[in-house]
């Protein structure tokens, strides 16, 4: 008897990127409060937290310090 390998065919699943997921978030802010695009705020917040920021003040400091990099 020879060894046989059973192949299982799994469906191809497309995973959405983080940015694609964020694009689906509804922005409920009023127009007067929309100084920045919601996707930019989410990206800044995630970048700051992943860089070690703990709290909104640290996120703001990160954003000011990394403004040039964030605009690229």
C-alpha positions in Angstrom: 0.0 0.0 0.0 1.4 3.4 -0.9 1.0 6.5 1.2 -1.6 8.9 -0.2 -1.9 12.5 0.6 -5.4 13.9 0.9 -5.7 17.4 -0.4 -8.4 19.7 1.0 -9.5 22.5 -1.2 -10.3 25.5 1.0 -12.2 28.5 -0.4 -10.1 31.5 -1.1 -10.9 34.2 1.5 -9.9 37.8 0.8 -8.9 39.6 3.9 -9.6 43.3 4.0 -6.7 45.6 4.8 -6.9 47.7 7.9 -7.4 50.8 5.8 -10.2 49.2 3.8 -11.9 48.3 7.0 -11.5 51.9 8.3 -13.0 53.3 5.1 -16.3 51.6 6.0 -16.6 53.4 9.3 -19.3 56.0 9.2 -18.2 59.5 10.2 -20.9 61.0 12.4 -19.2 64.3 13.1 -20.9 67.5 12.1 -19.2 69.4 9.3 -18.0 72.1 11.7 -16.0 69.5 13.6 -14.3 67.9 10.5 -10.9 69.6 10.6 -9.2 66.3 9.6 -10.3 63.3 7.6 -11.5 60.5 9.8 -9.1 58.0 8.1 -6.1 60.4 8.9 -7.2 60.5 12.6 -7.5 56.7 12.8 -4.0 56.3 11.1 -2.4 58.8 13.4 -3.9 57.2 16.5 -2.9 53.7 15.5 0.6 54.8 14.6 1.0 56.6 17.8 -0.3 53.7 20.0 1.9 51.2 18.1 4.9 53.6 18.8 4.1 53.5 22.5 1.8 56.5 23.0 -0.4 56.1 26.1 -3.3 58.5 26.1 -4.6 61.4 24.0 -1.9 63.8 25.1 0.9 61.4 24.0 -1.0 60.8 20.7 -1.1 64.6 20.1 2.6 65.0 20.9 3.4 62.1 18.5 1.3 63.7 15.7 3.0 67.1 16.1 6.5 65.5 16.2 5.8 63.2 13.2 3.7 65.6 11.1 6.1 65.7 8.2 6.3 61.9 8.1 2.5 61.6 8.4 1.9 63.9 5.4 4.0 61.7 3.1 
